[in-house]
Amino acid sequence: MKLSVVSPVYRAELVLDELVERIEKSIPSAFNSYEIILVDDFSPDKSWQKIVDISKTHRNVRGFKLSRNFGQHYAITAGLNQV
């Protein structure tokens, strides 16, 4: 079974490491594979760079950057479209 977790990201550069760590710790062993999809909703801070850095060290993390701020619902939908 595969699990996909989608999270919109906006002004979250300081909490992204903690978010990924908590998600990874909470995934049950019943899932033989998983992915964490972080969608940068055109955040004004360095969230996108943080997502890029995290995805280099966590093979299950993928990032997507929206071209402008669409809001969390559209960011989640964009992430779900990547599954």
C-alpha positions, 0 to 999 in steps of 0.5 A: 500500500502507498500513502501520499500526504499533501501539505500546502506551505506558506510562511513555513520555512522554520517549521518544515523540518519538524513537519516532515519529521512528525509525518514520517514518525506517524506513518504506520508500518502497514504502508510499504511506501509513502510520499510527502508532497509539499506545495509552496503556495508562493510563500514570501519567505524561503519556504521553497528553498527549504523544500528543495533542501529537505527533498535532497535529504529525504527521498520520499519528499517532493516539492511543487511551487505554484506560480502565485498565491492561490490559497491552501485549497488550490495548493492541496488540489495541485498536490493531489494532482501529482499523486 
